[in-house]
Amino acid sequence: MTLINKKTVELNQRVTELEKYISSVETNFSKSLSLLKYRIWQYNTTTNLMLYEQLLSQKTKKPNFHPLVSIVIPAYNGANFLAEAINSALNQTYDNLEILVINDGSNDQDATKKIAQSFDNEIRYYEKPNGGVSSALNYGIKKMHGEYFAWLSHDDLITKDHIEKLVEWVSFKGTDSDIPFSMFNLVDKNGHILLNETIEAQLFCSDFKISYYKNDLSLLQGEINGGSVLIPKKAFDDFGAFDETQPITQERDLWDRLMNQYHFINLPYTTASIRCHSAQVTNTKDKVIELTNQKNLNIIKNLPEKRRDSLFGDDLTLLEHLKRSYLDNNKTWLATKIDDLIQAKKQ
């Protein structure tokens, strides 16, 4: 072996050793970061629960408050998961509710229809031509008898105390302009929790402290999932229902309108499970991200000026906060657009 070849072999060995070392450092750093996020998540969840329970002990209940809640389940080719969703709705500890399943023109040889009808008079079942999730939700809103609306996708789940926890908040005096929403787990097609994804989502999207003391931040920097809210029927009468021209991100369009009168309150309970699977209609990820970002930007722009200024004293400080928040959450497009708003304000 020539001297040059020997040196080349030695150099390659050193490069290989260095690559292994770097890979080991990266692995250990990733594990440490995951553990840190887990600990922060645990701490945040515990402190939110303590604060929430303390606040509830100081509130006064509305007399004789036991509203009918309508759980609307839009379904399209939902045979794989629909029975689980309906059962999770039927198993609620809150006893004054109705369940409406809206078959949005499924073309699965009546598989969705048969599952829904197997529940007989436990639910109210309707069929309509296919028009998308928004049209199915609006159909359910027209047919509902309840004072409050809850949305459950046919492939998602709710815990047995989901409605009870949401109603608990609005049962207190001074909450007529509040829309409570719970935290949620992200689960796989088998209903198993995706822990890392859930921790990420809850760290960036769920915080009762922020929701209560700087209310609009839960809307401006978070992701309020449509399957975890409780909306007064009156809100649809005043601000309209879901926009049927929007096949996805339709809930953010609704939030944009509702925020003119309502405050979104993030309850510190994880009572909804959002299923992630390849058959989802909204699984066109890039398109969903693009539209979601645009809707979130619209919400930021459209928040009434008085409420914007009330968060941090002035609009620039709020925008700087949101920019940092979206950068931390790796949402660089939104952060860039917010920076454009900041620069325009400074001119």
C-alpha positions in Angstrom: 0.0 0.0 0.0 1.4 3.3 -1.0 1.8 6.1 1.6 -1.0 8.1 -0.2 -3.4 5.2 -0.1 -2.6 4.6 3.6 -3.3 8.2 4.5 -6.5 8.0 2.5 -7.7 5.0 4.5 -6.8 6.6 7.8 -8.6 9.8 6.7 -11.7 7.8 5.8 -11.6 6.0 9.1 -11.5 9.3 11.0 -14.3 10.7 8.9 -16.4 7.5 9.7 -15.6 7.8 13.4 -16.5 11.5 13.3 -19.8 10.8 11.6 -20.6 8.2 14.2 -19.8 10.7 17.0 -21.9 13.4 15.4 -24.8 10.9 15.0 -24.5 9.9 18.6 -24.5 13.6 19.8 -27.6 14.3 17.6 -29.4 11.2 19.0 -28.6 12.2 22.6 -29.6 15.8 22.0 -32.9 14.7 20.4 -33.7 12.5 23.4 -32.8 15.3 25.8 -35.0 17.7 23.9 -37.9 15.3 23.8 -37.6 14.7 27.6 -37.5 18.5 28.2 -40.6 19.0 26.1 -42.3 16.1 28.0 -41.5 17.7 31.4 -42.6 21.2 30.3 -45.8 19.6 29.0 -46.4 17.8 32.3 -45.8 21.0 34.3 -47.9 23.1 32.1 -50.8 20.7 32.2 -50.6 20.4 36.0 -50.5 24.2 36.6 -53.3 24.8 34.3 -55.5 22.3 36.1 -54.7 23.8 39.5 -55.5 27.3 38.2 -58.7 26.2 36.6 -60.0 24.4 39.6 -59.2 27.4 41.8 -61.1 29.7 39.5 -64.1 27.4 39.4 -64.3 27.5 43.1 -64.8 31.3 43.0 -67.5 31.3 40.3 -71.3 31.3 40.7 -73.5 28.8 38.8 -76.4 29.9 36.6 -79.7 28.7 38.2 -81.4 25.7 36.5 -78.9 25.5 33.7 -79.1 22.2 31.9 -79.1 22.9 28.2 -79.7 20.5 25.4 -76.5 19.9 23.5 -76.5 18.6 19.9 -73.5 16.5 18.7 -73.4 16.7 14.9 -71.4 13.9 13.2 -70.9 14.6 9.4 -70.0 11.3 7.7 -68.7 10.5 4.2 -67.6 7.0 3.5 -67.1 6.6 7.2 -67.7 2.9 7.7 -64.3 2.2 9.2 -64.6 4.6 12.1 -68.2 5.8 12.4 -69.4 3.3 15.0 -66.6 4.2 17.3 -67.4 7.9 17.0 -71.1 7.3 17.6 -70.4 5.1 20.7 -68.1 7.8 22.1 -70.9 10.3 21.8 -73.5 7.9 23.3 -71.3 7.2 26.3 -71.3 10.8 27.5 -71.8 11.5 31.2 -73.8 14.6 30.3 -77.4 13.4 30.0 -79.2 16.1 28.0 -78.0 15.7 24.5 -79.0 14.5 21.0 -76.7 12.9 18.3 -77.2 13.7 14.7 -75.4 11.8 12.0 -75.4 13.5 8.6 -74.5 11.1 5.7 -73.0 13.5 3.2 -73.7 11.5 0.0 -71.5 8.5 0.8 -70.8 6.2 -2.2 -69.7 3.1 -0.3 -72.6 0.8 -1.1 -74.6 2.0 1.9 -71.9 0.8 4.4 -72.0 4.2 6.2 -75.8 4.2 6.2 -76.1 0.6 7.6 -73.7 1.4 10.5 -75.6 4.6 11.4 -79.0 2.9 11.1 -77.8 0.1 13.4 -78.1 2.5 16.3 -81.8 2.8 15.7 -83.5 5.5 17.8 -80.3 6.3 19.8 -79.4 8.8 17.1 -81.1 10.9 14.5 -79.9 9.9 11.0 -80.1 12.1 7.9 -79.0 11.7 4.3 -78.1 14.4 1.8 -76.3 14.8 -1.5 -72.6 15.1 -1.2 -71.6 18.7 -0.6 -68.6 18.6 1.7 -68.1 18.8 5.4 -69.4 22.4 5.7 -72.7 21.6 4.0 -73.1 18.5 6.2 -72.5 20.6 9.4 -74.9 23.3 8.2 -77.5 20.6 7.5 -77.0 19.4 11.1 -77.3 22.9 12.5 -80.6 23.4 10.7 -81.9 20.1 12.1 -80.6 20.4 15.6 -82.8 21.1 18.6 -80.1 22.0 21.1 -79.0 25.3 22.5 -75.4 24.3 22.0 -73.6 22.7 19.0 -70.7 20.2 19.2 -68.9 18.8 16.2 -67.6 15.3 16.1 -65.9 14.1 12.9 -66.9 10.5 11.9 -63.3 9.3 12.4 -62.6 11.1 15.7 -63.4 10.3 19.4 -64.4 12.1 22.6 -64.0 11.0 26.2 -67.1 10.3 28.2 -66.8 13.6 30.1 -66.2 15.7 27.0 -69.6 17.5 26.9 -69.8 17.6 30.7 -66.6 19.6 30.9 -67.5 22.0 28.2 -71.0 22.6 29.6 -69.4 23.1 33.1 -67.7 26.2 31.9 -70.7 27.9 30.3 -72.8 27.0 33.3 -71.2 29.7 35.3 -72.4 33.3 35.3 -70.4 35.7 33.0 -69.6 33.1 30.3 -72.4 33.9 27.8 -69.8 35.3 25.3 -67.4 32.4 25.8 -66.8 29.4 23.4 -65.0 26.7 25.4 -62.7 24.2 23.7 -60.8 21.3 25.1 -57.3 20.0 24.5 -56.9 17.1 22.1 -54.8 14.1 21.5 -53.5 13.1 18.1 -54.0 9.4 17.5 -53.3 6.9 14.7 -55.8 4.9 12.7 -56.1 2.4 15.6 -56.8 5.1 18.2 -53.3 4.8 19.8 -52.0 8.2 21.0 -49.2 9.8 19.0 -47.4 11.1 22.1 -44.7 13.3 20.5 -47.2 14.8 18.1 -49.6 15.4 20.9 -47.1 17.0 23.1 -46.0 19.4 20.3 -49.6 20.3 19.5 -50.5 20.9 23.2 -47.4 22.9 23.9 -48.1 25.3 21.1 -51.9 25.2 20.9 -53.2 24.6 24.5 -52.8 26.8 27.5 -55.6 27.8 29.9 -53.4 30.5 31.5 -52.9 32.3 28.2 -56.5 31.6 27.2 -57.9 33.1 30.3 -55.6 36.0 31.1 -54.7 37.0 27.5 -57.8 35.6 25.9 -57.4 36.2 22.2 -53.9 34.6 22.1 -55.5 31.2 22.1 -57.1 32.1 18.8 -54.2 34.2 17.3 -51.3 31.7 18.0 -53.1 28.4 18.5 -55.0 25.8 16.6 -58.5 25.4 17.9 -59.8 22.1 16.6 -63.4 22.1 15.4 -64.0 18.8 17.1 -63.3 20.2 20.6 -65.6 23.3 20.8 -69.0 24.0 22.2 -70.8 26.8 20.3 -74.1 28.5 21.2 -76.7 28.0 18.5 -77.3 31.7 18.7 -73.8 32.3 17.3 -74.8 30.8 14.0 -78.0 33.0 13.9 -75.9 36.1 14.5 -72.8 35.4 12.4 -73.7 32.7 9.9 -72.8 29.0 9.7 -69.9 27.3 7.9 -68.9 28.6 4.5 -69.8 25.8 2.1 -67.4 27.0 -0.6 -64.5 26.0 1.6 -63.8 22.2 1.6 -61.1 22.5 4.3 -60.1 24.9 7.1 -63.8 26.0 7.2 -63.6 26.3 11.0 -61.1 29.1 10.9 -63.3 31.1 8.6 -66.0 30.7 11.3 -63.6 31.7 14.1 -62.8 34.8 12.1 -66.4 35.8 12.3 -67.2 34.6 15.8 -64.3 36.5 17.4 -66.2 39.7 16.9 -68.4 38.8 19.8 -67.1 35.6 21.4 -64.0 34.7 23.4 -62.4 31.2 23.0 -61.5 29.6 26.3 -59.1 26.6 26.3 -60.2 24.2 29.1 -57.3 22.3 30.6 -58.8 18.9 29.9 -57.8 16.5 27.1 -61.2 15.2 26.0 -61.0 14.9 22.2 -58.9 12.6 20.0 -58.2 13.6 16.5 -57.4 10.7 14.3 -54.6 10.9 11.7 -54.9 8.4 8.8 -54.3 8.3 5.1 -58.0 8.2 4.1 -58.8 11.6 5.5 -60.3 14.0 3.0 -58.1 16.8 4.5 -54.9 14.7 4.1 -53.6 16.9 1.2 -51.1 18.2 3.7 -49.4 20.9 1.7 -52.8 22.4 0.7 -54.1 22.3 4.2 -51.0 24.0 5.6 -51.2 26.7 3.0 -54.9 27.5 3.6 -54.5 27.2 7.4 -51.7 29.7 7.4 -53.7 32.1 5.2 -56.8 31.8 7.5 -54.6 32.3 10.6 -53.1 35.4 9.0 -56.6 36.7 8.3 -57.7 36.2 11.9 -54.6 38.2 13.1 -55.5 41.0 10.7 -59.2 41.0 11.5 -59.1 41.0 15.3 -60.7 44.3 16.4 -58.1 46.9 17.2 -59.3 47.5 20.8 -58.8 43.8 21.6 -55.4 43.7 19.8 -54.2 46.6 21.9 -55.5 45.1 25.2 -53.2 42.1 24.9 -49.8 43.8 25.2 -50.6 47.5 25.2 -49.8 48.2 21.6 -50.1 46.5 18.3 -46.4 46.2 17.5 -45.7 44.3 20.7 -48.5 41.9 19.9 -47.1 41.3 16.4 -43.6 40.8 17.7 -44.9 38.2 20.1 -46.8 36.4 17.4 -43.8 36.4 15.1 -41.7 34.8 17.8 -44.4 32.2 18.6 -44.7 31.1 15.0 -41.0 31.0 14.5 -40.7 28.7 17.6 -43.4 26.5 16.0 -41.5 26.4 12.7 -44.2 28.3 10.8 -41.8 30.5 8.9 -44.4 31.6 6.2 -46.6 33.1 8.9 -43.7 34.6 10.8 -42.5 36.3 7.5 -46.0 37.7 6.8 -46.3 39.0 10.4 -42.9 40.6 10.0 -44.3 42.4 6.9 -47.1 43.8 9.1 -44.5 44.9 11.6 -42.4 46.7 9.0 -45.6 48.4 7.6 -46.5 49.6 11.1 -43.0 51.1 11.6 -43.1 53.1 8.4 
